[in-house]
């Protein structure tokens, strides 16, 4: 799950001086989406990201600004309605914070010529890419 690692490093590199011991980034409610078909080995990992910051002493809006920027760069299918947070005030200067980002997607396309999986981006919502086959399953429509 490369996006988790990228996001954690992104947050640690921000000019907010967040100690590595005060940051936890994890996936929750993960699921695998795949499409039926004998020749289709492609799939997507979909999951929610939870960012836990302990004893955070910066304004929330600064972190949110940076995280939204990261989401725009790394998740084309993101719906901002699901970007939530919770706080627990520790003192006048610090608080614990949980940011929850829903439905992050990582796509993998099987490359049979090289016998490997390639990370890529598939728009699961694109109406011109997927169609419902006779059995009612979504299938990838390759145009060519």
ABEGO torsion letter per residue (X at the ends): XAAAAAAAAAAAABAAGBBAAABBBBBBGBBBBBBBEAABABBBBBBBBBBBBBGBABBAAAAAAAAAAAAAAABAABBAAABBBBBBBABAABBBBBBBBBGBBBBBBBBAAAGBBBBBBBBAABAAABBBBAAGBBBBBBBX
